[in-house]
Amino acid sequence: MNKTQKKKVNFSSLIKLYKYIKPYKTRFYTGIGFLLLTSFASLIFPKLVGDLIDGSSQSVEKINQIAIYLLILFSAQALFSYFRIVLFVSVAEKSLSKLRQDTFNHLSKLPLNFFSNNKIGELNSRISADITLLQETFTTTFAEFFRQIILIVGGVTFLSFISVKLTLFMLSVLPVIMILAVYFGKKIKSYSKKVQKEIAESNNIVEETLQGIRVVKTFTNEAFESLKYKQKTDEVAKTAIKGGKYRGAFASFIILCVFGAIISVIWFGTKQVHEGNLKMGELFSFVLYTVFIGASVGGLADLYSKIQKAIGSSEALLEILEDEDENYIDGIKKDIVGNLEFRDVTFSYENRIENIVLNSINFTAKKGETVAIVGPSGAGKSTITSLILDFYNTTKGSVLIDDVDLKEFNLHNIRKQIGIVPQDTFLFGGTISENIAYGKIDSTKEEIVEAAKQANADEFINSFEDGYNTLVGERGIQLSGGQRQRIAIARTILKNPAILILDEATSSLDSKSESMVQNALEKLMKNRTTIVIAHRLSTIKSADKILVLDKGEIVEKGTHEELIKIEDGTYKSLSKFQFFNE
């Protein structure tokens, strides 16, 4: 990315961030008004102090009057600062809350390809760490940055009224400081973006390790995972230290320039007083303004680096919002009958376009029919289920429901009418009741219980002390595989889909659990179009149609009785083992 592109990205980021501030623009601009008032009050202070010193040779009444002005000024500045902070915090918190919501909503609507190419830990870091950084920037850093700019510009303006010659002398060092500020700012931003990226990667290690903690412990790889995390966090520290060196060098240079400028101004100003071109009070005001300006310029170093850091992190965050989400709005909304057809479907994943997963797949499943799909590992069975749910776009050909291309349906509407019971059941970390109700958010207690009974789950649920209010633990870890499967079935029963997908729904269960789950599945399959990804032949013998996949192609098609008669056939070969892996 060239420099011009970087500027465009920064400008675009600022515009997008302002979009979230805009609904609260009245408060925002009022806060800016108070910011201007506090800055103006700060600029008046050195002038009044100078007048107070020059007033020492005047009447006591004049001195008292200036002192009262200073007291009023400090009171007003305290009040203005309070309202400035309260307004900016209010705007920042509400804006960032909306930004968090939009980012999460957008993430949930992005296609599966996006999640295949991005790690969950890094995405989580975008919402947590990056937005926390923006929170600090919005509430304090931006306001303080603009306040320092106002103090510098206003201070220079006031200085020019006191002595143009002395002002020009003081300003002679500013161009060098500004040029170095730009240079160091770019370096600091570069390192800040790298640190944020590495922190996101380290978060991903933590998330994957904790999610797979059973596997880690089973293989006694705690030390291995700790070493991975140590190496990544050491990289973060190393990069951050490099960035800190640039910030430290910049801050040191600024301090040297600021104090050098102040000493030079005092020296040159004292000569002006002795020559009669300047009053002592004016010199004192000038020095105070110079200190204010110097402190502001010095503070800009740290503030500028923080803003660059925020822009660096916000670019990655806002890039997520640029990714095109799935179209949930347009398309046909209607209740489907459940007739399904794959018409000359070819599919490859976007990042592996040369690797054909499905090749010219053709089959139909009428309403109420059960179509089983079998085949060796990697044949493309689960990919077919993903295409039915419209998780991916076909490379060629069409998936049709009720003779209408799947792409013409409203995505939300069509997915509500397709249910799936997967091999690896995912349960959310709430109660059993909440997990069953996920199939129909507005379901009643009676509907939940009835669905559980149909799924042969009511008995084991009531055996728990808390019944339906029993917490399942993260990903349902506190339940057995068979219990999780039956809850998933109950959830699907509540959804009441027209098309049902059973993706290896009993493959990981023991015989007793399989019997219970299979019984529940048979109830669920009645009068529904069912696609069964088969693991055990006993689950598909009664299927209306069996498709045998091999290397992405349908190599055999028919009923169990028809396929078992094919000599040297793939299905017959697989049947000898009674089960085969996905």
N, C-alpha and C positions, 0 to 999 in steps of 0.2 A: 504494500500500500504506500503510495507516494504522499508527500506533504500536503498537497492540495486535497487529496482524498481525506486525510486526517482532519483537516479543517472542516470539511463538509460533515464528517461524522460528528465532530464536536458541536457544530452549529445545530445539526439535526437533533442531537441528544438534548441540547438546551431547549429547543422548540418543543420536543416531546414532553420534557419535564414541565414546561410551562403549561402544557395542556392540562396537567393535573392540578395546577395552582389556579387556573382560570375560574373554576366555579366559586372560588373564594377570593376573587380579585379585589372586592371591596375591602376585606380585612387586610389583604396583602398590600394594597396601595396605601391604606391607612397606616400600616406598619412602616412602610417606606417614608410616609410623612413624619412619623415620630422619629424615624432614623435620621432624617434631615434635621429635625429640630434638635436632637441630642448632639449631632455633629456641629450644628451652628452654635449651640450653647458652649461646646468645647472651644470653638474658635473665638468666642467673645472673651473667654476667661483670660488669656494672656494680655489682651488689650486693657482690660479693667485692672489687672495687677500692675501693668506699666503706668496707668493713670494714677493708681494708688501711690506708687513710688514717687512719681513727679508731683503728686498732691501733697507730699510731706512738707513741701515748702509753702503750701497754701493754708487755708483755714481748716480748723478741726471739723467744721460742718461739711466741708467738701470731702474730707477723708471718711467721715461717717456715712456720707451719702454713697460713696463708692463701695464701702463695706456692705451696706444694705443691698446694693445692686448685686454684689457677689453672692450674698446669702440667698437672694431671690433666684439667681441664676442656678445655684447648686440644687435648690429645691425643685425648680422646673426641670432640670436635667434628670434628677432622680425619678420624677414622675414620668417624663418622656421615655426613659429607659425601661421602666416597668411595663408600660403599654407596648413598647416596641417588642420586648421579649415575649410577652403574653400573646400578642397577635401573630408573630412569626412562628412560635411554637404551635399555636392552634392551626395555622395554615399548613405547616409542614406535616404535622401528625395526620391531619385529615387527607392531605394530598398523598402521603406515602401509604396510608391505609388503602386508598383507592388503587394506588400503583400495585401494592401487594395483591389485592383482590383481582385486578386485571391480569397480572402475571400468572397467578394461580389458575384463573378461569381459562386463560389462553393456553397454558400448559396442558390442561385437561382436555382441550379440544384439538390439540396437535395430533397429526397422524402417527401411527406406530413407527414409521421410518425414522421420525425425529428421535424417539426414545431408543431406537436401535443404535443411533449414531452419537448419543449423548448419555453420559453416566448420571445416574440419579443423584449421587452425592454432589456433583458439580451443579446440577440444576437446583438442588436444595440450597446450596451456598449462594446462588444468585438471589433467591428470595430472602434469605436470612442475612448473611454477612454483607452483601452489597447494598441492600436496602437500609441496613443499620448504619452503614457508612454515609449513605445519602441523608439519613435522618439527622446526623450530626451536622452535615453540610448545610442542609436547609434551615435548621433551627438556629445555628450560631455562625458558621463559617462565612456563608454568603453575606449575611448582614454585617458582620465585622469587616469583611473585605471591602464592601462598598463604603462603610463608615471610614475606613482608613484612606480610601481614595478621595473621599470628600474632604477629609482633614488635610490631605496633601495639597489638593487643588485650592481649597479655601485658605489654607495656611500660606501658600505661595502668594495668593492674591492679597492677603492682609500684609504680608511682608513687603510687597511692592509699594504699598501706600506709605510704609515707614521709610524705606530707603531702597531705591531701584538699584543703586550701585552695589549695596550689600547683598541684595537679593540675587543679582546676577552672579556675584562671587560665590554665594552659597549653592546656586543651582549648577555650577560648573561641573560638579561630580555626578549629577543625576544620570546623564546619558550612559555613562559607563555601567552604573548600577542596573539600569533598565535592560541593557543589552545582555548582561550576565544573568539577569532574572529570567529572560526568555530562554537562554541556553540551559540553565539549571532546571527550569520548569519542565522542559521537554525530557531531560534525563530522569527527573523525579517521576514524571508521569509514566515513562516507559517501565521503570522498575516497579511502580505501584501496580500497574496492570499485570505484570508478571507475578507479583506476590499474590494478588487476588486469584489468579489462575491456579497457582500452586496450592493455595489454601483450599480451593474447591476440590483439587485432586486429593488432598490429604483427607478432606471430609468424606470423599467417596470411599477411601480405604476403611475409614471408621464404620461407615454405613454397611459396606459389604461384609466386613468382619463380624459386626454385631448381628446382621441378618443371617449369616451362615455360621453362627457361633458353635452350633452342634457339630458341623463338619470340621471346623477348626480344632475343636477339642478331640473329636474322634481321631483325627490324624496327628494330634499333638503338635500342631503348628502354631501355638501361641507365640513362641519366640520368633518364628518366621514373619508373622503378621506384625509383631512389634517392631522388628527390624525394618520392614517395608515402611511403616509409619514413621519410624525414626529418620530414615533416609529422606523421606519426603518433607518432614518438618524441618530437618537440617537444611534442605534446599530452600525452604521458605525463609528460614533465618538468614542464610547466606545472601539471598537476594535482597532481603529487607535491610541487612547491614550495609550492602553496597549502596542502596538507595539512601540510607541514613548518612553515609559518608558525603554524598552529594548535598543532602539537606544541611549537614553540619558545615561543609565548606562554604555553602551559600550564606548560611546564617553568620558565620564568622566574618566573611567578606563584608556583609552588610553592616555588621557591628563596627568593624574597622572604619568603613566609610562614614558611618553616621557620627561616631565620636570624633573622627578626624575633622569632619565638616563642622561640628559644634565648636571644637577648639579653634578652628580657623576663623569661624564667624566671630567668636569672642575677641580674638586677636585683632581682626580687621575692624570690628565695631568699636573696640576701645580706642583705636586710632582715630575713628570718626568722631568720637565724643571729645577727645582732646583737641581735635581740629575745630570743634564747635559746630559740626554738621549734624550732630545727633544728640538728643537728650539721654540722660541715664535711664529714665523710665522707658524710653523707646528702645534702647539697647536691651533692657531686661525683657521687654515684650518680644523683641526680635529673637532673643535667645530661647525664650519659652516656645515661640512658634517653631523655631528650628528644632528644638527637642521634640515637640509634637510631631513635626514632619519626619524627623529622623526615626522616632519610635514607630510611626506609621509605616515608613518604608521598610524598617527592620521587621515589623510584624507581617508585612506583605509576603516576606519570604516563606514563612511557615503557612500562612493562609493560602497563598498561591499553590503551594505544594499539596495542601489538603484538597483544594478545589480540583487540581489536576488528578489527584488520586480518586476523587469522587467521580470525575468525568470518565476516568479509565474504567472504573467498576461499572458505571451506569451504561457504558457502551455495550458491554457484554450482556447486561440485563435487558437493555432495550432491543438488542439484536434478536432476543427470543420473541419479542412482540412483532418483529418483522417477518418471522416465519409464517407461512400461510397455513391457516388451520383448516380443519375439515368443515365442509359446508353443511351446517345443521339447519339452515333457514329455508333454502329453496327446495323444490321438489314436491312430488305427489304425496299427499297425506290420505291414507285410506286403510281400512282393515283388509288384510290379505287372506286369501284362501289357503295358501301354503304350497302351491305348485312351484317346484324348483327345477331350473335347467341350467346346465353348463354347456355353452355353445362354442366349441372350438377355442377353449381357453388355454392360453399360453402365459406363463408367468415367470419373471425373474426379479430378484430384489434389485432396487435401484443402485446400490453400491456393489452389486455383483451381477451386472447385466449380462455378462457372457455365460453365466452359470444358469442354465434353464432348469427351473424347479418343476414346472408342469409344462407338458407339451401336448397341445391339441386335445384337451380333455373334453369329452362329450358324454353327458348322461342326463337323465331326467328322474325326478322324484315327485310323484303325484301326491296330492293331499291324502294323508293317512298312511302312506307307504313308509316302509323302513328300508333304507339303503345303507348297507354296510360297506366300509372301505377298509381293505386290508393290504398288507404289503410289508416288505422289509424296512428296516430303519433308513430314513432319508429318502423314502419314496415320494414324499410330498403330501402325505395324508392330512397332517395338521394344517398345511398351507391351504387346502381346500376349505377347511372350516373358517380360516381367516378371511378368505375371499367372500364366503357367504355373509360374513358379518361386515363386509366392506372395509376391512382394516387396511387393505392395500388395493391399488389399481391393477387391473389385469394388463399385461403387456400386449396381449392380443385376445380378441374374442370377447364374449359377454357372459355375465351371470344374470339370469332372468328369474323373476318371481312373478307368477301369474301372467307370464308372457310379456312382462314389462322389464326393460333393462334396469338392473339394480341402481344404476347411477341416476335414474330419473326419479327415484323415491326421495322423500325427505329423510335424511339420514337418521335423525332422532326417532322419527316415527317407525321406520323399518326395523331398527335395532330393538325397539321396545317389543316387537313381535317375533323376535328370534331369541331363543334361550339356549344356554350352554351349560353343561355339567362337565368341567374339565377333570383331567387326571390329578393335577396338583391344585386342590381347592384352596382358594385364598379367602380367609375370613378376616374381617376387621377387628381391631382390638376392643370391641364393646361387648355387649351381652349377646346371648343366643337369640333373644327376641329381636334385637336390632339387626343382627345378621340375616335372619329369615326375612324380616320386613324390608331388607334392601331390594328384594324383588318387586316390592310395591310399597313405596314410601308411606302412602296414606292408609295402609292396611290396618284393620282393627285387631284387637287382641284375639277375638274369636277366629278371624281369618288366619292368623298366624298359627294358632293351635291346630286348626283343621288341616293346614298345609303340613304341619309337623306330623300329624297322625297319618296322612297319606304317604309321607316319606318314611314311615316307620321310625320316627325320631321322638315321638311324644313320650314313650316309655323311658328311654334313657335320660331325656331332659328332666322329667319329673323325679328321677332318682337322685338328682343333685339337690343339695340343701336349698339353693336359691332358685331352682327350677329354671324358668325362662329368663330370669334375671342373672343367671350365672355368667361371669366374665370368661371369655374364651381365651384370653391372653393374646399376645401379639401373633398375628397370622394364624390364630386358633391353636397355639402350641399346647394348650392345656386339655385338648380333646384328642381322641384317637383318630386314625385315618378314616375308619368307617363312620364315626360320629360326624366328622367334618363333611364327609360326602353326603350324608343324609340331610345335614343342614343346608348344603348347597342344593340338594334336590328340592327341599321344602321351599327354598328361596325361588327356585325356578318354577315350582308349582304356583306360587303366588303371582309370578309374572304372567303365567298362562299364555305361553307363546304358541304361535301357529306353526313355527318351524323349530324343531328341537335338535340340538347337536350334543352327542355324547362322545366326548373325546377321551378315550381310555378311562372311562369313569370308574371301572372296578379293577384296574390293572395292578394297583399296589395294595390290595386288600387281602386279608386272610380268608379262608373258605367261609367261615361263619359270617363275617362282615359282608363278604361278597354276596352271599345269599340274601341278607337283609336289604342291601343296596339294590341288588338286581330286582327283587320283588317290588321295591319302591319305584324303580325305573320303568318297569312294565306298566305300572299304573299311570305313570307320567306320559308314556309313549302313546297311550290310547287316543285315537282320532287326531294324531298330530303327524305331520311330515317329519320323519326322524332320520338324521344322518348319524351313523354309528361308526366311530373310529375304533376298530376292534382290536382286542388284545387276546382274549380267549375265544376259541371257536364256539364254545357253549353259549356265548352271548349273541351269536349272529346266525345260528343254524336256521332260525325261523324268519330271517330277513327276506323281504320280497325280492331284493336284488343285492348281489354282492359284487363290488368292483375290486379287482386286484390291480394294485399299482406297483410298478417297478421302474425305477429311474425316471419318474415323472410322467409315465405313460400308463394308460389302462391296457394291460396285457390280456386280461380275462374278465368276463362279465357273465353273470348268471346267478341261479339259486345255488344253495349249498349242494343239493343233489346233483345238479348239472356240473358244477365245477369239480366235484370230487371224482367224477368219472373221467376227467381229462388226464390221460397218461402223460407223465413227465410235466404236468402242469405246475405252475407256481403255487396255486392254492393247495393242491394235493400235497406238494412238498412241504409247505408250511404247516399243513394240518397234522403232519406226523409228529410235530413237536407240541401240539395243543396250545401253544402260545408263541407269540413272536413280539419282538420289541419295536417300539415306535422309532 
